[in-house]
Amino acid sequence: MRSSAGWFVNWVRSTSYLKKWIVLGTAIGMIAGLGAALFLTMLMGASHLLLETIGGYSPPSAAGEGGGAGTGVTRPWALPLIVGLGGLVAGFIVYRWAPEAEGHGTDAAIEAVNKDPRMIRGRVVVIKLIASAITIGSGGSAGREGPTAQISAGFGSLLARRLDLSPADGRIAVAIGIGSGIGAIFGAPLGGAVLCGAIVYKNDFEFDAIVPGLFASIVSYAVYGTFFGFEPLFGYVGAEYRLDDPLHLIWYALIGVFAGLLGILYARSFYFTVAVTKRLPGARALRPAVGGVLVGLMAIAIPQVLGSGYGWVQQGLSREALLALPLWIVLVLPVAKIVATSLTVGTGGSGGVFGPGLVIGAFTGAALWRLLEPIAPGVPDSPAPFVIVGMMACFGSIGRVPLAVMLMVAEMTGGITILAPAMAAVAVAYFIVRSSGDTIYRSQAENREAAQRMRASSDEPRDQRDDAHRQKGE
């Protein structure tokens, strides 16, 4: 067995670039797809038990996940208890066995790319999987992509250690793990592949990750789709739009202004909550429970803040369903989702920030449509274009990944015709966010040169790193 492993290590070191990344990219993609399918299965089970059965609330679901309309809140008094309990259990699990698994896992994976691709412990992946399923399944406001990104990024980190990959190859392995994991859970392989190269920098691109990312992303998508199907998450609503009036561009640019400003508010609110939480007295494991109780209290009035929120985005894509929502809910939901996500993840709860960013952007577009549609010329009859463009502009800007998010949301909504007008909104939002210097992923390096300086300042001899991993049971 050892000789076989040694042979494979030598083969990886000596073979061509293409052969190496076909094999490694395929392996990472398989783990990404399987990990995404496993996590969604766990999440669905936790949500059914905690939020639906005990909490008495069944949220609507996205078209690609059944498209159910959901039910109203039958036991509102139970929501603070359920969300708080989920935060308590998740907090105990995280701080007892893997404290670095707190918060959103994507940032930790980005840090590994920019500093040391061997630094992600295998234990963190398991703890993140369990804690995130409990956090989101109990109603915590967080995204699914954080745990799935950390699963495949953790596998990339494992390969970097076991195969003794060069630092450059190790960084590629972790980067394509991030992109393929997120691409799998969203059913967006092309956007996931572009994300592999985009997400590690604020203002640059890791071109070496693109070709390996293509292999990893399509494999992860195929594996995940084998279990959950290949229909776009939000159906084919994007395919229905055509740009036939230049006046539309004015409204999309306006969406970009609000999406950029709300993206900045999202990042600053989140990290303000993180900073305040760190100064609170008492055990760290209890803080996610406090955040959960507060989110549950919010949900008594605004249940749309609970969970991932993708079902509510689906409702917002339909004219009839959006008009059926009270106007005040539509208007306050972007800010309410920012507060709920900050209280859930910013206090140490486990889950991603990508998904909530899409929901925030979606209802930014929905709110503008509700206000403009009765009075403004050139506004589409359907809110779907505003909602889709809002998603692209908000998280594309504050995540500093405009092209990747545009492609991902286009794949999630089943059409690329929306991309042309979306360019106006995304460009405006990105310029606003870039001028502020904000990002939701603070581990992103400014560019490749800055990442090299980060690695140089944090370097330690490789044998010391490997000894540390062995002592941790890696």
N, C-alpha and C positions, 0 to 999 in steps of 0.2 A: 504493500500500500504506500509506504514511504517513497519507494523508488518511483512509483507511478506519479505521486504528487510532485516529486522532484523533477520528473520528466516534463510535467505540465508547466511548472514554474520556468524551467529552462526554455521550453517552447514559446511561452508568452514573451520572454525576454528577447528571443532571437528571431521570432517570426516577423512578417511584414505588418505594417500598420493596418492594412485592410483586413487581413486574416485575424489579427489580434482583436480588433474591435467588432468584427462580426461575431466572434465567440463571446467576448466579454459583454458587448452590448446586448446580445441575445439573452445571456444569463441574467443581466441586470433587469432587462425588460420582463422576463418571465417572473422574477421575484416581485417586480413592481405591480404587474397585473394580478398575480396571486395575492399579494399583500393588500391591494385595493379591494379585491373581491372579499377577502377575509374580513377586512375592517368594515366594509359596508354590511356584511352579514351580521357581525357583532353589533354594529350600530342599530340596525333594524330591530334586532332582538332586544337590545337595551331600551330603545325608544318605545317599543310595544309594551314592555313590562312596566317601565317607570313612568313615562309621560302619558301613555294612553290608558293602560289598565289602572294604575294607581292614581295618576294625576287627573284622569278624566278629560284629557284633551288630545284630539287626533288632528294634527295639522294637515293642510292639503299637501299633495305631492306633485312633483314635476311630471310632465308628460312621459318622459323616458322611464319613470319609476311607477307607472300606473295611472297618474293623472287624477287621483282621487280628490274629491272636494273637501274632505275632512269634516269634522264636526265642531260644534261650539264647545266652549269650556263649561263642563258640567259641575266641576268641583273647584272653583277658583281659589278657595281657601287652601287647597292642597298644593298649589303651584309653588309658593315660597318654600314649603317643606321639601318637596321633591327636588327642586333645583338646588336648594341648599344641601340636601343630603347627598346629591350627586357630587357637588363640590367638595363636601367633607370626605367622602370615600376616595374620590380621585386624588385629593390633596394628600391623604394619608398614604396611598399607594406610591405616589410620586416621591414624597419627601422621605419615605421610609427606605425605598430601594434605588431610586435614581433621581436625585434632586435636579440634575441638569435637564430632565424631561419636562420641567414646568414650562408653561407658556406655549408659544407656537413653535413647532419643531422645525419649520422651514428656515428660520433665522439661524438655528444651531447648525443646520446642514450647510448653509451658506458660509458660516464661520469656518467650518471644516475645509471647505474648498479654498478659502482665502488664507488659512493659516496652516492647518495640518490635516490632510485627508484621512489620516489614520486615527483620528481622535474620537470617532463615534463608537461608543461601547455597544455591544450587542444587547446588553441588558436594557439600555435606554429604549431600543426599538420595541421590545416586548412591553415595557411599562407604558410607553407612549400609546401603544395600541389599546391597551386595557383602559387606561385613564381617560383617553379621549372618547372611547365608546360610552363610558359612564357619564362623562361631562356633557357631551352633546345629546346622548340618549335621554338624560334627565331633563333636558330643556335648556342647557347652557348655550349661549349664543357664540358659536364657533364654527369653523369650517372643517370639512373632512380632509382637505388636502394636506394639512400639516402632518398628521400621522402617516398618511400614505407616502408622502415625500420622504419622511424620515426612515420608513421601512427600507425603501430601495436605496436611499443614500447611505443608510447603515450597512447594507449589503455591499455597496461600492467601497465603503471604508474597510469592511472585512476583507474584500479582495485585495485592497491596497496593502493590507498587513500580511495576509497569508501568501500572496504571490510576490511580495516584496516589489510592488510596482514602483517605478520611478515617481518622484514627486509630481511631475507633469501628468503622467498617466493616472496617478491616484486622484488628482484634482478632476480630471475628465470623468473618471468612474463615479465620483460622488456627484458631480454636476449633472450627469445624465440620469443618475438615480433620482435627483430632485425633479427634473423635467418629466421623465417618464412616469413617475409616481403620480404627479399632479395631472398629467395628460390622461392617464388611465382613469382616474376617479371622475374626471369631467368628460370622458369620451372625446378627447380632443388631441389626437396624436400629432398633427402638424404643429399646432400651438405648443404642445409639450416639447417637441423637438427644438423649436426656436427658443423656448424658455430655458432649455439646458445651457445655452450660451448667453442668455440675456440676464438671468436673475442674479448672478453673482456680482454684478457691477452696477453702479448708479448711471454712469455715462460712458459705457464701453461695452464690448461684446467679446465673448470667448469663442472665437471661430473654430478652434480645434475640437470643440464639443459638438459641433453640428452634425457631422457625418455619423459618429457613434450614437448621437442622440436620435437620429432618424431610425437606426436599427432598434434601439431600446424602446422608443416610443411606439413604433408600430407593433412590436411584439407585445408590449404591455397592453396596448389597446385590444389586440386580438385575444389575449388571454382573458382580460377582464370582460370583454364582450361575449366570450364563450359562456360565461356564467350569467350575465345580466343583459345581454342583447346589445345591439348596435344602433338603436334609435337614439338620435340626439337628445340630450338631457331635457331640453325644453321643446322638443318636437321640431317641426319644420316651419316655424313662424317666420324665420328670417328670409325664407325663400319667396315670401309673398310680396316683399317690398321692391319697388323700382323708383329710382330718382328721376322724376319727370317734371320737377319744378325747382329752378335754382333758388327760389325763395326759401326752400327747406334748409339750405345751408346756413341761413341766418339763425334759425332756431337750433340747429345742431351746434353751432358755435356758442350759443347761449347755454346749451346743456354743458358744453365743455367748461365754461366759466364756473358754473355752479358745481360741477363734478370735481374740478380742480380744487376749489375752495373747501368743499366737504371732504375731499381726500386729505388735505392738510389738517383739517379739524380732526379727522379720524386718527391720523398718526400722532398728533400732539395730545389728543385726549387719551389715547392708549398709553403712551409713554409717561404722561402725567400720572395716570393711575398706577403704572408700574413703580414710579418713583415714590408716590405716597404710600403704596402698599409696603415697600421695603422699610419704611420708617415706622410702621405700626408695631406696637408691642405684641407680645404673645407668640405662640407657636406658628411657624410659617404654614404648617399643614392646615390650620384653621381658616386661613385667609380666603381660599377659594370658596369655602362654605359661606362666609359673609357675603362675598360677591354673588354667590348663587341665590341667597335669600333676597338680596336687593333686586336681582333680575326677576325673580319670581313675583315680587311685589309689583314691579313694573308690568309684568305680564297679566296681572289681574285686569288692568285697563287696556293694555296693548299686547295681546297674545302673539301678535306677529313677530315679536322680538325673539321668541323661543326657537331653539334649535338652529338648523342650518338656514332656514328661511326660503329654500328653493321653491317650495310649493307656493309661497306667496308671490314670488317672482312670476311663476306661471300664471297666477291669477291676474297679475298686473299686465300681462301681455294681451289679455282679452278685454275688449271694450266693455262688454256687459259686466264682467266680473269686477273690473276696476271701478266702474261707475257705481257698483253696488256697495263698495267700501265707503264708509264715511269720509268726507273730505279731510277732516282734521287728522284722521289716521294716516292718510296718504301723505299729508304735509309734514307730520312730525316723525314719521317712521324712519327716514334717513338718519336723523339725529338720535332717535331712540335706539336704533340698531348700533350706532357708534357707542352710546353709553352702555348698552347691554354687553357688547363684545369687550369693551374695556373692563367692565366689572367681572366678566367671565374669565377671560384669558389674561388680562392685565394683573389680576390678583393672584395669578399662579395656576389657574385652571388650565386644562390641557385641551388644545384644539388649534385649528388654523385661523389665520386672519384674511386669507385670500377669499374664501367663500363669502364671509360677511361683507367684504369690500364690494363684491359683485351685487349683493342685495342692496347695499347703500346706494350704489350707482343706479341700480334698476329703479328704485323708488325716487331718486332724484329726477330721473327722466319721467317717471309716472306723475310726480307732483307737478312738474312743469306742463305736462300734457293736460292735466286736469284744469290748470289755471288758464292755459292759452287756448285750448280747443274751442271753447264757446265764443271767443272774442277775436282771435288773431287769424289773419289770412294765411293760407298755405300750410296750415297744420294738418298732418295726416288724420284720416278718420279713425285709424287704429292707433292705440298707444304703443304697439309693439316696437316700431322704429325708435321712439324716444326711450323706451325701456332698454332695448338692446344697446343703443349708443351710450346710454348712461352707464351701463355696466362696463363697456369698453373704456370709456373716458375716465371713470373714477379710479378703478384699480389699475388700469394701464398706466396712469400717471403716478399715483402714490406708490405703486410697486416698482416704478421705474422700468417697466417692461411693456411699453405701448404696443409694439408690433406683435409680441407673443400673445398678449391678452386680446387684441383685436382678432387674431386668428382663432384663438380658443373660443371666444364668445360666438364668432361666426360658425364654428363647428358645433357648438352647443345649441345653436338655434337653427341649424340646417340650411344656411344660405350665405353666399358671399356677396350678394348684390348690395347689402347694407354697408359694405366696407367703404365704398366711395364717399358717401356723406359722413360716415363715422370718422374719416380722416380729419375733417375740420374740427370735430369735437375733441378728438384725442390730442391733436396738435395743440389746441388752445389749453386744454387741461394740463398737458405735459409742460408747456412753457410756464404756466402758473406755478406748478409744483417745483419745477427745476429752479426757478428763481428764488423760491423759499428755502431750498436746500433740504427739504424734508423727504423722508422715505419711510415706509412701514417696515422695511427690513434694514435695521441698523448695522447688520454685519456686512452689508454690501460695501465693497471697496469702491473708491471713486472711479478707478480705472485699473488697467493691468499694471501700470507702474506703481500705483499705490498699493496694490495687492502684493507685489514683490517686496516692497518696503515692510509691509505687515509681516510677511513670512520671515524676512531677515531679522526683524526685531524680536520675534517670538521663537526663533529656531533654537533647538537644543539637539545635542547629538542623537542620531537615530537609535543607537543602542539603548540610550536612556528612555526614549519613548517606547521602544518595544518592550523593555523590562517593565515599564509601568503598565502596559497593556497585559502582559503575562501575569503580573501581580493581581490585576483586576479580574483574572479568569477569562481573558479574551484569547 
